[in-house]
């Protein structure tokens, strides 16, 4: 059965952005019910929303089609999530004080499901201590927020108040709908490639996109973990709600991970860390000439090996392996040498697997088991990895 989401839209110029969100949620097969304040209906029409959801849009509290049913109470009884997007300062104030004076606020007060608010307003309205106090009051009751971003606002001011990016709102929707099976766990994830400079212009790197590590970090966050993502250079957007440490070289990554590794419950090393670095980095750009250029390389520190040597009894350490030949044998050898609890072996040469894509084909290898996974999205695979590691931790207790 699909999840039921109540979407409340309030009077804000950002109301038009809710149309795309509702469209995307509908395409993902969520059951969507929409409520609008009277002010919101001045920015976008209910007909526009109804064409997407194929359901009535509710505005008037007393517009009950069936006199035996109180709509604002009945409609939220089986809801899985109530989101208000965008949320004006006026509506946030009413929700903070429990003022049920329209369909949206009445239903919000009656709902017992998780609640998420995405504010959008003028920067001075958002930063006003009264608004901040109202938001804090709602947070203390368990209401989740996806904070607005900085930028040029409709009024011409520049500052924090723009509705959060849709990607961030979607991530918080996933967070709100997920069971918090990893609450209380600290999880460190490494992702992406590393870059080793040759001169001020050039560097050595690899084809890693960081997609797998970012998917794991997002999934761990949705499951309630305290997540730190140590990321090499990548074009991917920083995941919402996650502490992200950006690094460049393998040594940078080693230092960043070394400082926080002892505080982690799970360490998942999905980054493609460069094995070698240039022994001498030129101060100036190396000029092209007709002769061969020879690079003298030195070996980087082996981060995974170091983590395995220093692993605490209660820690779970997961590494990744990617080979062009004898993958399983190399992965099993890596598991032992690096003292890992699990190795995720990537089938690089199989269609649908590899660095840049959104899917992967892998084998989970532990000390006493091996399990193959067919073609999965990296998002799906992230949950499989985390749930497997959680089971391993439980078996240690």
LINCOR-V776646 format. One record per residue. N is the residue number from 1. RES is the residue in three letters. SS is DSSP state (H for helix, E for strand, - for the rest). PHI is phi in degrees with one decimal (999 if undefined). PSI is psi as a letter, one per 30 degrees, with the letter a starting at -180 (* if undefined). Layout:
BEGIN
[[N RES SS PHI PSI] [N RES SS PHI PSI]]
END
This chain:
BEGIN
[[1 UNK - 999 k] [2 UNK - -72.3 l] [3 UNK - -71.0 k] [4 UNK E -102.7 k] [5 UNK E -119.9 k] [6 UNK E -91.8 k] [7 UNK E -110.5 k] [8 UNK E -104.3 k] [9 UNK E -117.6 k] [10 UNK - -113.8 l] [11 UNK - -73.5 j] [12 UNK - -151.0 k] [13 UNK H -60.5 f] [14 UNK H -76.8 g] [15 UNK H -58.3 e] [16 UNK H -63.9 f] [17 UNK H -70.1 f] [18 UNK H -67.6 f] [19 UNK H -62.2 e] [20 UNK H -65.2 e] [21 UNK H -61.5 e] [22 UNK H -63.0 e] [23 UNK H -60.9 e] [24 UNK H -66.4 e] [25 UNK H -65.2 e] [26 UNK H -64.4 e] [27 UNK H -65.5 f] [28 UNK - -85.6 g] [29 UNK - 71.5 g] [30 UNK - -77.6 k] [31 UNK E -84.9 j] [32 UNK E -110.2 k] [33 UNK E -118.5 k] [34 UNK E -119.9 k] [35 UNK E -124.2 k] [36 UNK E -127.2 k] [37 UNK - -77.7 l] [38 UNK - -60.2 e] [39 UNK - -66.1 e] [40 UNK H -61.6 e] [41 UNK H -68.0 f] [42 UNK H -83.4 f] [43 UNK - -96.4 e] [44 UNK - -136.0 l] [45 UNK - -91.9 k] [46 UNK H -58.3 e] [47 UNK H -59.6 e] [48 UNK H -61.3 e] [49 UNK H -69.8 e] [50 UNK H -61.4 e] [51 UNK H -67.2 f] [52 UNK H -88.9 e] [53 UNK H -89.0 f] [54 UNK - 61.1 g] [55 UNK - -136.1 l] [56 UNK - -61.9 k] [57 UNK E -99.0 k] [58 UNK E -98.2 k] [59 UNK - -127.8 e] [60 UNK - -89.7 k] [61 UNK - -58.0 e] [62 UNK - -97.9 g] [63 UNK - -87.3 i] [64 UNK - -95.1 j] [65 UNK - -68.9 e] [66 UNK - -111.0 j] [67 UNK - -62.0 f] [68 UNK - -84.6 f] [69 UNK - -122.3 k] [70 UNK - -92.1 j] [71 UNK H -57.9 e] [72 UNK H -67.7 f] [73 UNK H -92.3 e] [74 UNK H -68.3 e] [75 UNK - -68.5 f] [76 UNK - -97.9 f] [77 UNK - -59.9 e] [78 UNK - -109.4 g] [79 UNK - -73.6 k] [80 UNK - -95.0 f] [81 UNK E -162.0 k] [82 UNK E -120.3 j] [83 UNK E -117.9 k] [84 UNK E -115.6 j] [85 UNK E -150.3 j] [86 UNK E -78.7 l] [87 UNK E -110.9 k] [88 UNK - -79.2 l] [89 UNK H -60.1 e] [90 UNK H -62.7 e] [91 UNK H -68.2 e] [92 UNK H -58.7 e] [93 UNK H -63.3 e] [94 UNK H -65.7 e] [95 UNK H -66.5 e] [96 UNK H -64.4 e] [97 UNK - -103.0 g] [98 UNK - 67.9 h] [99 UNK - -86.1 j] [100 UNK - -102.3 i] [101 UNK - -113.0 g] [102 UNK - -150.4 l] [103 UNK H -60.2 e] [104 UNK H -64.2 e] [105 UNK H -69.1 e] [106 UNK H -65.7 e] [107 UNK H -66.5 e] [108 UNK H -60.7 e] [109 UNK H -68.3 e] [110 UNK H -81.6 f] [111 UNK - -74.1 k] [112 UNK - -112.2 g] [113 UNK - -79.3 l] [114 UNK E -56.7 k] [115 UNK E -129.7 k] [116 UNK E -133.8 k] [117 UNK E -122.9 k] [118 UNK E -118.2 j] [119 UNK E -69.7 l] [120 UNK - -153.9 k] [121 UNK - -171.7 l] [122 UNK - -61.4 k] [123 UNK H -57.4 e] [124 UNK H -72.1 e] [125 UNK H -66.3 e] [126 UNK H -67.6 e] [127 UNK H -80.7 f] [128 UNK - -57.0 k] [129 UNK H -53.8 f] [130 UNK H -67.2 e] [131 UNK H -62.4 e] [132 UNK H -63.1 e] [133 UNK H -66.0 e] [134 UNK H -64.4 e] [135 UNK H -64.7 e] [136 UNK H -62.4 e] [137 UNK H -61.1 e] [138 UNK H -68.4 e] [139 UNK H -60.7 e] [140 UNK H -68.1 f] [141 UNK - -93.4 g] [142 UNK - 102.1 f] [143 UNK - -70.6 k] [144 UNK E -90.4 l] [145 UNK E -129.2 k] [146 UNK - -114.4 j] [147 UNK - -67.2 k] [148 UNK - -69.5 l] [149 UNK E -104.0 l] [150 UNK E -89.5 k] [151 UNK E 163.6 a] [152 UNK E -77.8 k] [153 UNK - -92.5 l] [154 UNK - -59.2 e] [155 UNK - -77.4 f] [156 UNK - 101.0 f] [157 UNK - -73.2 l] [158 UNK E -118.2 k] [159 UNK E 161.5 a] [160 UNK E -78.4 k] [161 UNK E 165.4 f] [162 UNK E -67.5 k] [163 UNK - -54.1 k] [164 UNK - -55.0 l] [165 UNK - -57.6 k] [166 UNK H -59.2 e] [167 UNK H -60.6 e] [168 UNK H -70.1 e] [169 UNK H -63.6 e] [170 UNK H -63.3 e] [171 UNK H -63.4 e] [172 UNK H -71.8 f] [173 UNK H -64.5 e] [174 UNK H -61.3 e] [175 UNK H -60.1 e] [176 UNK H -65.6 e] [177 UNK H -89.0 f] [178 UNK - -87.9 k] [179 UNK - -72.9 k] [180 UNK - -88.0 i] [181 UNK - -75.6 f] [182 UNK - -115.0 g] [183 UNK - -58.3 k] [184 UNK - 89.9 f] [185 UNK - -90.6 k] [186 UNK E -103.1 k] [187 UNK E -126.8 k] [188 UNK E -106.1 k] [189 UNK E -124.6 k] [190 UNK E -104.9 k] [191 UNK E -151.5 l] [192 UNK - 82.1 a] [193 UNK E -89.5 l] [194 UNK - -116.6 l] [195 UNK - -124.1 k] [196 UNK E -116.4 j] [197 UNK E -66.6 k] [198 UNK - -103.4 e] [199 UNK - -150.7 a] [200 UNK - -63.6 f] [201 UNK - -111.3 e] [202 UNK - -109.0 l] [203 UNK E -153.5 l] [204 UNK E -98.5 k] [205 UNK - -151.6 a] [206 UNK - -140.0 a] [207 UNK - -88.7 g] [208 UNK - -61.2 k] [209 UNK - -94.3 f] [210 UNK - 87.4 f] [211 UNK H -60.9 e] [212 UNK H -66.4 e] [213 UNK H -63.8 e] [214 UNK H -65.8 e] [215 UNK H -63.2 e] [216 UNK H -64.8 e] [217 UNK H -61.5 e] [218 UNK H -64.4 e] [219 UNK H -63.9 e] [220 UNK H -63.5 e] [221 UNK H -62.4 e] [222 UNK H -61.3 e] [223 UNK - -86.1 g] [224 UNK - 98.3 g] [225 UNK - -78.5 l] [226 UNK E -88.6 j] [227 UNK E -109.9 k] [228 UNK E -118.5 k] [229 UNK E -109.5 j] [230 UNK E -101.0 j] [231 UNK E -118.5 k] [232 UNK - -75.7 l] [233 UNK - -60.9 k] [234 UNK - -152.9 l] [235 UNK - -83.2 f] [236 UNK - -69.1 k] [237 UNK - -74.3 k] [238 UNK - -59.2 k] [239 UNK - -64.4 k] [240 UNK - -69.5 k] [241 UNK - 80.6 g] [242 UNK - -117.6 k] [243 UNK E -74.0 j] [244 UNK E -113.0 k] [245 UNK E -109.8 j] [246 UNK E -90.2 k] [247 UNK - -131.0 l] [248 UNK - -119.6 d] [249 UNK - -91.7 l] [250 UNK H -62.9 e] [251 UNK H -67.2 e] [252 UNK H -58.5 e] [253 UNK H -65.8 e] [254 UNK H -58.5 e] [255 UNK H -63.7 e] [256 UNK H -64.1 e] [257 UNK H -73.7 e] [258 UNK H -57.6 e] [259 UNK H -68.8 f] [260 UNK H -121.5 f] [261 UNK H -63.2 e] [262 UNK H -68.8 f] [263 UNK H -88.7 f] [264 UNK - -95.4 k] [265 UNK - -87.9 e] [266 UNK E -119.0 k] [267 UNK E -124.6 j] [268 UNK E -119.2 j] [269 UNK E -95.4 i] [270 UNK - -96.3 f] [271 UNK - -66.2 k] [272 UNK E -94.0 i] [273 UNK - -78.3 k] [274 UNK - -63.5 k] [275 UNK - -78.6 f] [276 UNK E -132.3 l] [277 UNK E -134.0 l] [278 UNK E -69.4 k] [279 UNK - -66.9 e] [280 UNK - -127.5 k] [281 UNK - -98.4 k] [282 UNK - -67.0 k] [283 UNK - -72.6 e] [284 UNK - -118.4 l] [285 UNK - -59.3 k] [286 UNK - -72.9 k] [287 UNK - -77.6 k] [288 UNK - -71.4 k] [289 UNK - -142.8 a] [290 UNK - -84.5 f] [291 UNK - -99.8 l] [292 UNK - -70.0 k] [293 UNK - -108.2 k] [294 UNK - -108.1 k] [295 UNK - -103.5 k] [296 UNK - -98.0 j] [297 UNK E -107.3 k] [298 UNK E -121.4 l] [299 UNK E -76.2 k] [300 UNK - -77.4 l] [301 UNK - -62.8 k] [302 UNK - -88.6 j] [303 UNK H -64.0 e] [304 UNK H -64.6 e] [305 UNK H -61.1 e] [306 UNK H -62.0 e] [307 UNK H -63.8 e] [308 UNK H -64.3 e] [309 UNK H -69.7 e] [310 UNK H -102.3 g] [311 UNK - -59.6 k] [312 UNK - -78.6 l] [313 UNK - -55.7 e] [314 UNK - -90.7 f] [315 UNK - -82.8 k] [316 UNK E -113.1 k] [317 UNK E -117.1 k] [318 UNK E -122.4 k] [319 UNK E -115.2 l] [320 UNK E -123.8 k] [321 UNK E -131.1 k] [322 UNK E -138.8 j] [323 UNK - -130.0 l] [324 UNK - -97.1 f] [325 UNK - -155.1 l] [326 UNK - 48.5 h] [327 UNK H -57.1 e] [328 UNK H -64.0 e] [329 UNK H -62.0 e] [330 UNK H -64.8 e] [331 UNK H -67.0 e] [332 UNK H -63.9 e] [333 UNK H -65.1 e] [334 UNK H -64.7 e] [335 UNK H -55.9 e] [336 UNK H -74.3 e] [337 UNK H -64.9 e] [338 UNK - -93.9 g] [339 UNK - 57.1 h] [340 UNK - -90.5 l] [341 UNK - -88.1 f] [342 UNK E -153.1 k] [343 UNK E -118.8 k] [344 UNK E -96.9 j] [345 UNK E -92.9 j] [346 UNK E -88.6 k] [347 UNK - -84.9 i] [348 UNK - -55.9 e] [349 UNK - -89.4 g] [350 UNK - -92.4 k] [351 UNK - -57.5 k] [352 UNK - 97.2 f] [353 UNK - -110.5 l] [354 UNK - 118.0 a] [355 UNK - -71.3 e] [356 UNK - -85.1 f] [357 UNK - -78.2 l] [358 UNK - -97.8 f] [359 UNK E -124.4 l] [360 UNK E -154.8 l] [361 UNK E -130.7 k] [362 UNK E -138.8 l] [363 UNK E -127.8 k] [364 UNK E -87.2 k] [365 UNK E -121.4 k] [366 UNK - -121.5 a] [367 UNK - -63.1 f] [368 UNK - -130.1 g] [369 UNK - -153.7 l] [370 UNK E -149.4 k] [371 UNK E -134.6 k] [372 UNK E -89.9 k] [373 UNK E -120.5 k] [374 UNK E -72.6 a] [375 UNK E -61.2 j] [376 UNK E -133.3 l] [377 UNK E -68.0 l] [378 UNK H -65.9 f] [379 UNK H -66.4 e] [380 UNK H -65.1 e] [381 UNK H -63.6 e] [382 UNK H -57.6 e] [383 UNK H -66.8 e] [384 UNK H -62.4 e] [385 UNK H -61.9 e] [386 UNK H -65.3 e] [387 UNK H -68.1 e] [388 UNK H -66.8 e] [389 UNK H -66.3 e] [390 UNK H -64.7 e] [391 UNK H -63.6 e] [392 UNK H -64.5 e] [393 UNK H -64.0 e] [394 UNK H -61.8 e] [395 UNK H -70.9 f] [396 UNK H -79.8 f] [397 UNK - -77.5 *]]
END
